[in-house]
Amino acid sequence: MRADTRNRPNLTPHRSCVSLFSIPLNPSNTTNPPKMRILCLHGRGTSAQIFKSQTTSFRSRLNNLPITFDFIDAPYPTPPASGIDLFYEPPYYTFWPDDSPTSLQNARTWLLNHIAKNGPYDAVLGFSQGCSLAALTLLLHAHESPLTPPPFKAAIFICGGAPLPLLEELGYTITPEMRSRDTESRKKLSIQADSAAILAKGAERWGGGGDAGEVVDEESVRGEIERCGVGKVKIGVPTVHVYGRKDPRFVAGVQLSGVCEGSVRQCFDHGGGHDIPRSSAVSERLAELVRWVLEEGGVA
């Protein structure tokens, strides 16, 4: 039995912080290398290898496209995400050790350095914390360098969330209620995703982020964040937003869609929790959305 070290995280960046899992989806095509490259950013407390496993089902339905998915490990070792160690062995990583502005800026710098060294990339695929990193990178680029090409031509966000502190810095009006709701949703996610909940309830553990019986209206949530940022910077590249109505972070995922340009945005509620369902129906839909966003971004 391995020792439980989850309460003693090592916050020193690991040396192989750009450990790369490059997966060409047309391995037989050796004379013409894949034309499309997608950078894949995992969630907090997981890894490149874990994210690769989590996305296998829908990626397998894209075999007819010349795509390479590059899965990279975040730079900081961390304890596993709630419940993840029931299914996956370590190591586990995070893109930032805390949520301070300095840590977020360091993560952005790290990502841009990775892109400069290993890119270019056509699109980005993120889950949870990986979405936050991709979103803040695209938002700050649009704010600071609107006349230069963005680091990605398209983005796929799965179970993401709007970076509220950054949006506030960019001029969005973030209300105390929005901040409180965001904090509570993070607490509920930690409870609903932990090992005890998985073992006791399985998929039934997901209870969403609202009060019992509350029905959250997507358009109301999206409209709220859009009104808070009228005339402010948005993510302008084509985006796909995938979230689950039973996810405690459901509202956060919808909010993220609201800070992206609506004319080149598609959203999909997979009906589950803070995860990527592997059912055939969901996997087919995710593959369709990836094809759509690559075409909209001028990549495919």
Helices and strands as residue ranges (DSSP letters): E 20-24, E 36-41, H 48-54, H 56-59, G 60-62, E 67-72, E 76-77, G 84-86, E 93-94, H 101-118, E 123-127, H 129-144, E 154-158, H 164-169, H 176-192, H 195-201, G 202-205, H 218-228, E 239-243, H 250-258, G 262-264, E 265-269, H 280-296
